[in-house]
Amino acid sequence: MLIGEVARRSGVSPRMLRHYESLGLVRPSGRTGSGYREYSGEDIRRIFHIESLRSLGLSLREVGRALDDPGFTPSALVGDLVRQTRERIAAETELLTRLRRIDAAAPAGWEDVLQVVALLRALGSKSADARQRAALSSVDEVPVPVEALVEAALSETDPNVAGALRWALARSGDGGAALLAEGIGSPVAAVRERAVQALAELPGDEATARLRDALANPDVVVRGVAAPALGTRGVADAVPTLVDMIVEGRNDTDAADALSVLAGDRATADRIATGLVYRLAHDTTEAPARGRLTQALAGIPGTRASGALVELSHDADRAVALTAAYLLRLRDAG
């Protein structure tokens, strides 16, 4: 079979077939009387083998070795190809992400592009000071896409930089709440905590809705951040979680403060007092928890809370009785 027919059947150009020949990868088995290359069936099979191996990413030198070295074992080479392909995909994915973020910033000119690139690099710097400066400047100088800020916030370990990133996110506009909610679903506990902390500082109805969803999260840390944030926003759905936090002694001061804010509504104040009294009367509630529950009643107005304090002033637990009596005197003085 002549070179033109081989090229038509194999899809390999005559020029590439000649290149293979020059490298010794495939040699026509014969020549015609006119001196033209003539390929045998075995030659054509070798060409297809070469193309198959090239499709896996092997270089022509590696292809020649694979076909001609009797001692060649493909496992190591295939393992290297897998590693190289993963590295290439990761690098290209990172590049695509960077390009999308630059595009999202809607740069007006190359100067804007360069500024966004500089800020994105600074957010990934090893220097905490550089990361903090980038977070703070992302609001007033060049707007950084919210995706970049969320990614940085979810991975930041320095508390000062983390605070700057949360501040920047709170001023970045829409989009952050949904991305942070995805972070709350992370299998990594530290990422979940950073996500809910940032979400708690976001304004707006979407952030509030995402925080409501977080009340059902199995992670007590997530619930412990979401509930006080919702309490300060006037969301009464947080009451049961806030009472649980007081009983368990987890961030109980913030929980009690949030209950006090919610108690500004009379109906909610009665609901809170009822919940606190119920937990006080529960047989499994231990002495330290009963003391915290009694103290929490201090910030709850209304007759329901006052009546509970009167009863508690005669409690068998002397610490609880003294605390309740003291709180009653403060109410009377007020």
N, C-alpha and C positions, 0 to 999 in steps of 0.2 A: 504494500500500500504506500503510495507516494505521500509526501509531506502535506500537500494541500488537502488530500482526503482525510489524513490523520487529524489535521487541524479542525476540519469540519466536524468530524465525529467526536473528537475529545473536547472541543471548545478551547483548546490551547493554541495560541497563535503560532504561525510558522517561526516568527522571530523568537518566541519563548522556547520553542522546540530546539532551535539552533543553540539558544543559550544553555539549555539543559545538556545538549551534546557537548558544548565547550567545557562544561563543568564535570563531564563524565557521568552524569546522572542516567542518561539513556543514550544509547548509540544504535543507529539504524543497523539492522543485521546484514543489509546488503545494499548493492547499488544496481541500478538498471544498466543496460548496455550504453545508455547515453550519459551515465554518471550521476543520475539523480538518486537521492536517498530513498531507500525502500525499507519500510518498517514491517516487521513480522507481527503475528498475533501476540507473541510474548512481549515484544517491544511496546505494543499498545497497552497491554495489561500493566506494564511497569509505569507507563505515563499516568494511567488512572490511579495507581498506587501513590505516585508522587503528588498528584493533585489532592488526593484524600488526606495525606499527611500534612500538606501545606494548609489545608482547611482547618487543621487543628492548631495552627499557629507555629508550626515548626519552621525553622530556617531551612534554606536549601542544603546547607552543610549538615544539619541534623537529619534531614530527609535522607541524604546519601548514607549517613552512618546507619540509620535505621534499616535501610534496605540492603546494605552490603556487609555490615559487621555481624558475623555469626554469633558473637558473644554479647551483642547488644540486648539489654533488657529494658523494656519501655516504661516500667513502673516509675523509676526515678525521674525520667524525662517528663512523663505525664504529670507527676506531682509538681515538678517545677512549673509546668505550663499552667496548672491550676492556680498556683501561688501568684505567678506573674499576671494572670488574667484577673484575679481578685484585686491585686494592687492597681492594675490599670482601670478597672471598673470603679474602685474607690476614688482614684485620682480624678477620673472624668466626672463622677458624681459630685465630688467636691467643687470642681470647676463649674458644673451646671448649676449647682446651688448658688455659687458666688455670682454667676451671671444673672440668675433670676432675681437675686437680691438687688443687684445694681439696677436691673430693669424696673423693679418695683419702686425704686427711689425716684424714678422718672427724671433722670439727669437732663439738664437743658444743654449741656455741652461737655467737652472732654474734661474741663476743670472740675465739674461736678462729679464725673465718673471717678477721677483720681482721688477726690476727697472721700467719696464713699468707700473706695478700695482701701484707702488709708485707715478709715475708721473701722472697717471690718477686720483689717489686720491687727489694729490696736486692741480690738475686743478679744482677739485670740492670743495676745501677747503673754509672755511669761511674767511680765512685770505687773504687779497688782496696781501700781500707780498709773501705768499706761492704760490698763483696762478701765480703771475708775474715771480717768479723764475722758476716755472715749465714750463711756456711758453718759457722763454729764454733758458732753458737747453734742451728743446725738440728738438732743432736743432743739437746741437753739441754732446750731451751725448747719449741719447737713443731716436731714432726716434719714435715719437708718431703718431699713425694713423691720417690721415688728418680729418677723421670723428670726432674724439675727439676734434681736434683743432677748427673745424667749429662749433661744438655744443657749445664749451666754448665761442667762439667769439660772437655767436648770443645771448648768455645770459648774457654776461659780462656788468656790469654797471660802473665799475671803469675805468676812462679814461686811466690811466697808464697801467693797466692790458690789456685793450682792445688794446692799441697800441702795446704791446708786443705780443699779440696773432696774430694781423694782420702781424707783422714782421715775426713771426714764420710761418704763413700760406704762406707768399710770398716766403718762402724758403723750403716749404714742398714738392714741386714737383707737379705732376699732380693730378687731382681729386677735388681740392678745388673749382674751378670755378663752376662746375655743382652743387655742394652742396650749395654754396652761392647763386646761381641763384634760387634754391628752396626757400631759405630764403627770397629772394625778393618777393616771392609770399605769404608770411605769412600774416595772417589777423591782426597781431600786428604791429603797425607803428614803434615801437622802434626796433623790429627785422628786419624789412625791411631796416631801416636806417643802422643798424650795418652790415647787409649783403652787401649792396651796397658799404659801406665804405671799407670793407675788400676786396671786388672784385676790387675796384678801385686801390688797392695797389698790386694786383697780376700781375705778368708779363705774357706775352704770348698772342698768337692769340686767344685762347679760352676765356680768360678773356675779351679781346677786343670785341669778338662777343657777349658775355653775356651782356656787358655794352651797346652795340648797341641795344640789345633787351630792355634794361631798359629805353631807351629813350621814349618808348611807354607806360611806366608804368603810371597808373593814379595818382600815388603818386608824388606830385611835389617835395618832398624831395628826393625821389629816382632819379628823372630826374635831380635834381639840383646837385647831387653828380656825376652821370654818365656822364653828358655832359662835365664838366671841365676835368674830367679824360680822356675822349675821345679826347678832344681838344689838350691836351698835348701829346697824342699819334698820332696826325696828322690825325684824322678821321673827315673829313669835314661834315659828317652826323650830327654832333653835333651843327652846326652853328645855325639853327633855334631855338633850345632850349636855346643856349647861349644868343642869342639876346632877347628871351623872359625873361630870368633871369635878364638881364640888365634893360629892361622895368619895370619889376615887383619889382626890387630892392632886389632880392633874391641872396645873395652871388655874387653880381654883379662885385666886384673886381676880384674874381677868374674867372668869366665868361669873363671879358674883357682881362685878362691875357691869357686865353686859346685862345681867338680870335686872339690875337697878335701872338701866336705860329702858329696857322693855316694860318695866313696871310703871312707866309714865302713862300707859294706857290702863284704865281702871280694870277692865275685864281681864286684861293680861296679868295685872298685878294679882288679882284673886286666883288666877290659874297658877301663877308661880308659887304663891303662898300655899296653895293646896298641894302642889307637887313637893315642896320642901317639907311640909308637915307629914305627908304620907311617907316620905323617906325617913323622917325622924322616928316615926312609929314602927318602922319595919324592923322585924326581929334581927335581921342579919346586919343591920347598920351598926358598925363599931363605934366606940366612944370618940375617937378623933374625928370621924366623919360627922357624928352628931354635933360636935362642937362647931365644925365648919358650916353645917346646915343652919345652926342657930345664928351664927354670925351673918350668914347670907340674908336672913330675915330682916336685918337692920336696914337694908336698902329697899325694902318692899313696903310701900304705903298701904293703908287700908285697914279695915277692921279685922279682916281674916288674918293678916299677919300679926296685928296687935293681940288678938285673942290667942293666937298660938304662943306668943311670947309670954302672955300671962300664965298659960298652962305650964310652959317650960320653966318658968321661975320657981315652980314647985317640983321640978324633975328630981328623980332619985340620983341622977348623976350631978354631983355638986358643981362641977365645972360648967355644965350646961345651965344649971339653975342660976348660978352667979352671972353668967354671960347674959342670959335672958333678962334678969333683973336690971342689970346695968343698961341694956339696950332700952328697956322700958323707961328708965329714968331719963335717958337721952331724948326719947320721944316726948315725954311730958315736958321736959325743959324746952323742947323745940316748939 
